[in-house]
Amino acid sequence: VVFENGHGASMRSWGQVFPEVGKQATVFAYNRPGYGDSDAAPAPRAGAHIVDELRTLLRSRGLTPPYVLVGHSLGGLYMQLFARKYPDEVAGLVLVDSTHPTQTEGAGRLERQPWWARLFFHLFVKGEQRREYDAAMPTGQAVLHLSGVSAKPVIVLSAIDTSNSTAVEHANDRRADIARLYPGSRQQWVESGHFIQWDKPDVVIQAIREILATAKPAADSAGEQNARE
């Protein structure tokens, strides 16, 4: 089970989920370059680079596919790209209030956000975080240009936001549309903030367990191989 953090978040965001899932599966979480104690990124921060960095890292640790991919927020967008780019290496997908491929387009563009959100962004979003955000739109386009994920279990966990604003309306519309991108997926609306893994960790844990059970033969095979390595 491979965890990918959201924009601006570290692997600690999975602190309430990681140990529980680790009781029944091999688990892997990390900090992308520029986060936590990781070194700065030498490569561009487009999703394709991030996915290939992760794939190389997994193999360097002897963690061979298939993987259950779990991604939060922008990390969910990266996991969507991973699953579409390397479908034979994926056993299933859990999207935790994931960024939609068109999240930063239209009403989601930075210049259309409230003034305080734009001010916060310009004051505090720097370095790799800024480069990741700037690459979010082309990363989303890359996701949509690849074939969808077929014959793989997908669970979409979406936070319920009842605030009344154009930005929230756009975000909720994108939340609802993610399930459409994955026919046969199961979408679950959760009364939670954006970090569902903090507010409702049991929901995330249960979704991962459901994917593991659905993809049990592939997951067990991978776990046995990892154990031998």
Salt bridges, closest charged atoms under 4 A:
GLU4 OE2 - ARG32 NH1 2.83
GLU20 OE2 - LYS23 NZ 3.06
GLU20 OE1 - ARG209 NH2 3.79
ASP52 OD2 - LYS85 NZ 3.10
GLU53 OE1 - ARG45 NH2 2.93
GLU89 OE2 - ARG55 NH2 2.63
GLU89 OE2 - ARG59 NH2 2.98
ASP97 OD1 - ARG175 NE 2.76
ASP97 OD2 - HIS194 ND1 2.62
GLU111 OE2 - ARG109 NE 2.70
GLU128 OE2 - ARG131 NH1 3.76
GLU132 OE2 - ARG32 NE 2.85
ASP134 OD1 - ARG130 NE 3.15
ASP173 OD2 - ARG174 NH2 2.51
ASP177 OD2 - HIS100 NE2 2.70
ASP177 OD2 - ARG174 NH1 3.76
ASP177 OD1 - ARG180 NE 2.54
GLU210 OE1 - ARG186 NH2 2.88
ASP220 OD2 - LYS216 NZ 2.67
